[in-house]
Amino acid sequence: MMLMLWFPLDLCPDVAGFGLHTRILEMSNTDRNWMYERLDADGFISPIFRKGLKNFIEFACSNPSFMDGEKIKCPCKKCLNRPYREVEDVMLHLCKFGFIPNYYLWDRHGEKTTACTSSQKDDTTMSLNEQHEPSYREMVLDVAGPDFMTRHIDEEPNPEDKKFFDMLKAADRELWIVYQKAIPWLIVYMRQKKLIQGLGLLVELIDCCMYGCMLYWRGDKDLDQCKFCEAPRFKKSRNSFKCSRVPFARMHYLPLTPRLKRLYASQATAAFMRWHAQDHGHDTGVMCHPSNSEAWKQFDVIHPLFAAEKRNVRLGLCTDGFQPHGTSGSQHSTWPIIITPYNLPPSMCMKEPYMFFTAIVPGPKNPKQKLDVFLQPVIAELKDLWEEDTVTYDVSLRQNFQMRAALMWTISEFPAYGMLSGWAAKRSKDILV
């Protein structure tokens, strides 16, 4: 059986980024079996699925009457063709969860026909691996994006990055076989915990002075009281006069370097990290991205060695305080510190997945002029990224390189700008004194 679909010229407009025009689609009985052959023998996203997924996205974006602006319906097993999502999010969901069963006819995306292939697969014919996707693989894809693995690697990843690639293979181990061998659940749990730690995105907990005078960090990590105000570090135990090991205040710090390296471990982002150095044909004098600014160009002139490696990362830092309990709740000021890589194009760099939550300043009081105390770990890591090369694997070019990073800007409202700079800000005159 051969089904011919013809789309009139007025129904197939050119779509930006896809260049899709009038075409004749020929579908045999097995043309869309790729939809349910997501993983190859090694457990990676199969090439045939990636190719078919690209064709599906092109088709879905060629029917604006079935879209919500630039969003399309997500046909994954989780969304079930109900919500509209960004194209990148739909690709990620389909790589994580797969297509809903028997969606061979793309009628929710504009395919108009009364018949479809006669060999649609039944749910029971799907492989066990396809129906019961390991949760670990979903966590890895959450971090890395949909297309991050490739089976043909020209250069072997460095030992540190290789752990991340090995984690996908480890995630495919069938735990039900382990259970059948009567291994205690505690041992299985510890193995799972160790596997998750392979992501390498851990959180550092750093004790603070209750008044924000200092951090118990690096050379001061063993102190029991503040070296400025002599306030105790730990709370007293209720049952005795001895101090417990529970600190009065503690900040959370998420190291930046591992997440920058993950941008190059993902096929979904690695190539876009060089976007800023490409010619995009913008009009002279029009700034569409920070790379068009005079500050960026002047930085390249002052630091030519840094600019010579297009994969070096340009960063922006922003912070501001808010009350998590609202104005009607208890007064509690919390200050998140967010860092954004500006190598990415405008459509990506300002989206939530690429705004890295790096640290949180504990409350309940506003840190005011002591904000720099809590920025110490951030500044130390930024200095290391500037002064020292970090061996990173670029999956798009399949090679290792020496990555560096530079903080280009800080972004905040005017009072917070005064706190970050250490200057006094007068809001009424909009000046720093």
Secondary structure, 3 states (H helix, E strand, C coil): CCEEEECCHHHCCCCCCCCCCCCEEEECCCCCHHHHCCECCCCCECHHHHHHHHHHHHHHHCCHHHCECCEEECCECCCCCCCEECHHHHHHHHHHHCECCCCCCCHHHCCCCCCCCCCCCCHHHCCHHHHCCCHHHHHHHHHHCCCCCCCCCCCCCCHHHHHHHHHHHHHCCCHHHHHHCCCCHHHHHHHHHHHHHCCCCCCEEEEECCCCCCEECHHHCCCCECCCCCCECEEECCCCCCEEEEECEEEEECCCHHHHHHHHHCCCCCHHHHHHHCCCCCCCCCCCCHHHCHHHHHHHHHCHHHHHCCCCEEEEEEECCECCCCCCCCCCCEEEEEEEECCCCHHHHCCHHHCEEEEEECCCCCCHHHHHHHCHHHHHHHHHHHHCCEEEEECCCCEEEEECEEEEEEECCHHHHHHHHCCCEECCCCEEC
